Amino acid sequence: MSKKDFLAKMYISFKECCETEYWLELLHETGYLSDSEFESINQDNLALKKLLSSITYTTSKNLKTPNP
């Protein structure tokens, strides 16, 4: 797998985390998730989103700088 392919897959994963955040908020607001359930799942999702954001940023930056 090339670095560009890797970056594309990580970016897709990041976008999926953003969509998951939306659905978690919707489920919480409609009462399908309790406050404690929402906080637990949402914290995990936010941690994953930060990790994927960092990976996509670093990979993108490394692709733009030429290798010696």
C-alpha positions, 0 to 999 in steps of 0.5 A: 500500500502506498503512502497516498493510499494509506492517507486516503484510508485514514482520511475516510476513517476520520470522516467516519468518526465525524459521522459517528459523532453526529449519530451519537449526539442524535441518539443522545438527544432522542434518549436512546443513549443515557448520559453515561453511555453517551459520554463513554462512547463519545470520549472513545470516538473523540480520542480516535478522531484526534488520533486519525487527525494527527495521522492524516496531518503528519502523513500529508505533511510527509508526502509534501516534503521530498525524501532525501 
